[in-house]
Amino acid sequence: MQKTTTLESAYKQWQALQPLSQRDQERISRKFSVDFNYNSNHIEGNTLTYGQTELLLLFGRVVQEAEMKDLEDMKASEVGLLMMQEEARLRDYPLTETFIRQLHKTLLREDYEVYRNLPDGVTTSYTIHAGQYKTRPNSVITRYGDRFDYASPEETPILMKELVEWYNAAESRKMYHPADLAILFHYRYIRIHPFEDGNGRIARLLVNYILSRQGYPMVVVRSRKKQEYLEALHQADLEVGTTPSDGANATLDQIKPFADYFRQMMADEICMNIKYVQEKEEHVWWYDGEYIVVSNENTLAILQSLLANPRITVRELTEKIGINKSAIQRQLKQMSEKGWIISPQGPKSQWHVIVKPSMR
């Protein structure tokens, strides 16, 4: 499958694989949990590595140094994801502002203070409110250096009310393709920016809420493509204009650059899932939304050995692989630096292989 596969074609191929076996469903679910939480939080500055995220979410383990806030944010993100998925299953219940605010409170957990140093040396602060719409204006300085204002605190309640009412009507009347409905909601929501913090994470959760309700695979916005994502939003902003209420009522035609980008991203993600389910080559492995062809036979043998016996020693690897100790150590170091593995952190700990074999 080529990168230019259309969303319609990718979805048709995905549907042809249904129903997935229970094992494949579990593999996809675990992969999505780590991929989504890592990337959505990494976009916002969370410093946990992909490997740390996997160990925290799937095994409840903390390895290497990490900021406590980043750990708590990641755990809260997983709770928010599960909460969103559960809500999406309630097909007879509409989306509500109450749910959106609850989701926000789940992610942020509690109110907190933000401190800023002004140019004159004075320190000021303001409160980030968990689960409440913003009480102060918010804006962003774009990559081009200009200031972009979102909806005012006074505008926000009515614009959010209108957004949720529009979405529920559009969904019930099947006014849009599921992808277009999710994309348009995402853009309109971002132009309102109803909270003081966490808007991007909420937007990406709600996109998947909409897709899930419509039977579409959920999507991961990859942090390594953050600039492409932001640029697509910026190009749509140029078409829509800077007035927040215009953004909150934008049309698909107006946001075509963002819609085109997002549809292709969805197609690419579905294609990766298809390959993840179908791949049978032992040399093909998976790491954060990318396929890695492990062409070095010794590297492949080391990875397979670590998976089979996480407590294997370097001496045992040397004997098993048949190469000298320094070569084993060099390869282990390279794989660790790439993030493929995490070395044992103590005498009773074990190797953890982060890169995953795609072979079923």
Long-range contacts (C-beta under 8 A, 24 or more apart in sequence): 1-271, 1-274, 1-275, 3-268, 4-264, 5-267, 5-268, 5-271, 6-263, 6-267, 7-179, 7-263, 7-264, 7-266, 7-267, 7-270, 9-267, 10-266, 10-267, 10-268, 10-270, 10-271, 10-274, 11-216, 11-217, 11-267, 11-270, 13-270, 13-271, 13-274, 14-217, 14-270, 14-273, 14-274, 17-274, 17-277, 17-278, 20-277, 23-360, 24-277, 24-360, 27-276, 27-277, 28-273, 28-276, 28-277, 30-58, 31-276, 31-286, 31-356, 32-218, 32-220, 33-57, 33-58, 33-78, 33-81, 34-58, 35-220, 35-288, 35-289, 36-81, 36-204, 36-208, 36-218, 36-220, 37-74, 37-77, 37-78, 37-81, 38-74, 38-223, 38-288, 39-220, 39-221, 39-222, 39-223, 39-288, 39-289, 40-77, 40-200, 40-201, 40-204, 40-205, 40-220, 40-221, 41-70, 41-73, 41-74, 41-77, 41-201, 42-223, 43-200, 43-221, 43-223, 43-226, 43-229, 44-200, 44-201, 46-70, 46-73, 46-74, 48-74, 49-339, 50-287, 50-288, 50-339, 50-354, 51-339, 51-341, 51-342, 51-352, 51-354, 52-342, 54-352, 54-354, 55-342, 55-352, 63-342, 63-345, 63-349, 63-352, 64-342, 64-345, 72-109, 73-107, 76-106, 76-107, 76-108, 76-109, 77-107, 77-201, 79-106, 80-106, 80-107, 80-201, 80-205, 81-205, 84-205, 84-206, 84-208, 84-209, 84-212, 85-212, 87-209, 88-208, 88-209, 88-212, 88-213, 89-212, 91-213, 94-164, 94-168, 94-171, 94-172, 95-164, 95-167, 95-168, 95-171, 95-206, 95-209, 96-164, 97-160, 97-161, 97-164, 100-160, 100-164, 100-194, 100-202, 100-206, 101-131, 101-132, 101-133, 102-131, 103-202, 103-205, 103-206, 104-130, 104-131, 104-195, 104-198, 104-202, 105-130, 105-131, 107-198, 107-201, 107-202, 108-197, 108-198, 126-196, 128-196, 128-197, 129-195, 129-196, 132-195, 133-157, 133-160, 133-194, 133-195, 134-193, 134-194, 134-195, 134-196, 135-196, 136-196, 138-193, 138-196, 142-234, 143-227, 143-230, 143-231, 143-234, 144-234, 148-237, 148-242, 149-242, 149-244, 150-191, 150-192, 150-193, 150-244, 151-191, 151-192, 151-193, 151-194, 151-244, 151-245, 151-248, 152-244, 155-192, 155-244, 155-245, 156-192, 156-194, 159-192, 159-194, 159-244, 159-245, 159-248, 160-192, 160-194, 162-248, 162-249, 163-188, 163-189, 163-192, 163-248, 167-210, 171-210, 171-213, 171-214, 176-252, 178-210, 178-211, 178-214, 178-215, 178-216, 179-211, 179-216, 179-262, 179-263, 179-266, 180-252, 180-259, 181-210, 181-214, 182-207, 182-208, 182-210, 182-211, 182-214, 182-216, 183-207, 183-252, 183-255, 183-258, 183-259, 183-262, 183-263, 184-250, 184-251, 184-252, 184-255, 184-259, 185-210, 186-262, 187-233, 187-236, 187-247, 187-250, 187-255, 187-258, 188-247, 188-248, 188-249, 188-250, 190-233, 190-247, 191-237, 191-240, 191-244, 191-247, 191-248, 191-250, 192-244, 192-247, 192-248, 216-266, 217-266, 217-269, 217-270, 217-273, 219-265, 219-266, 219-269, 220-269, 220-289, 221-265, 222-288, 222-289, 224-288, 225-265, 228-261, 229-261, 229-265, 232-257, 232-258, 232-260, 232-261, 232-262, 233-258, 275-358, 276-358, 277-360, 278-360, 279-358, 279-359, 279-360, 280-359, 280-360, 281-358, 281-359, 282-357, 282-359, 284-357, 284-358, 284-359, 285-355, 285-356, 285-357, 285-358, 286-355, 286-356, 286-357, 286-358, 287-339, 287-340, 287-354, 287-355, 287-356, 291-358, 292-355, 296-331, 298-323, 298-327, 298-331, 299-331, 299-335, 302-328, 302-331, 302-332, 302-335, 303-335, 303-340, 303-341, 303-353, 303-355, 303-357, 304-357, 306-341, 306-351, 306-353, 307-353, 307-357, 310-350, 310-351, 310-352, 310-353, 311-350, 311-351, 312-351
